[in-house]
Amino acid sequence: MTTLRLASGGFDKTVRLWDPATGRPIGEPLVGHTGWVNAMAFSQDGKRLATAGYDTTVRLWQPLWDANAACELAVPYVTRAQLREYMPSDWEPKCRYTE
């Protein structure tokens, strides 16, 4: 299965990841640029994202989509339904929820 990836950046100096199937953001914005973000590209495998901004920096964000690692960290604090809101639409959890 191929998972579509979508990212956006702009004047607010952040990069946002999106689930194209639902149109909803995935997680919190990526922060680090001090000028607006004007370019980005995913690696061929889709696991890394390079961004460039008017702050004259290039940032490499990795790993972007380790949903199972995030799930393991979240298990004690949120329900599976709450976590699903922030994960890609095709994500099938492999973490240890007891519900």
N, C-alpha and C positions, 0 to 999 in steps of 0.2 A: 504494500500500500504506500502511495506517495502522499506525504503530508505537505500541504501548501504552507508557505511562510510569507508573512507580510510584516514589514516594519515601516515606521514613519518617524520623521524628525522635523524639527523646525525652529521657530523663533524662541520657543520656551527652553531651549538648550537640552531637551531630553529626547530620548529615542523610545518609541512605544512599539511593542510587539502585538500583533493582532491575529485572531483566528478568522481567516477569510470565510469559513463556513457559517459563522454566526455573526460576524462583524463586531465582536466584542474584544476588548483588550485582554491580553494575557499578562497577568501579574502587574506589578508596579512599573512605572517608567524607569528606564535605565538612565542614571544621572552620572555626570562626570565632565561633560563639555562645559566650557565657560563662555562659549559663543554659540550662535545658532548652528544647528546641524544641517549641512547642505548636501551631503552625499553618503550613500551606504551601499553595501553589497554583501550578500550571503556567500559563504564558502560553498563549494560544489556539493558537499554532503549536507548542507543546511544547518550545521551545528554551531557555526561561528558567524558573527556579523562584524564587519568592519564599518566604522562610521568616521566621517571627517566633518570638521566644523570650522567656522570662521575664527576660532581660537587657535588656528594653525596646528591642531593636533589630529592624529588618527588614533582611534581607539578600537581595540579588538575585544569583543564580548564573547566569552565562551565559558562553559557550555551554555547554550541558550535554552535547550529544550529537554533538560533532564527531569522530566515530570515525575519519574519514580523516586528519584532522590528527594525531590520536594515533598512528595507524598509521605515518605518515611519520616521526614522532619516534622510534618504537620500532624501526624496521627494523634499525638497526645492533646492537641489543642483545638482541632476542628473536625467536623463530620466529613464523611466522604462527599456528601452533597455540596457542602460549602467549598471544599477543595475543587470539585469539578467545575465550579464557576470560573476558575482561573486557569484551567488547563485546556489544551487544544481539544476540539470537539471529537477527534478520533482517538483520544487517549483512553486506554483500558488500564485501570489501576492494578499494580502488582504489589502494593504495600499491604501491611497486616491490619486492616480494619476488621473489627470483630462484629460490626453491625450487619 
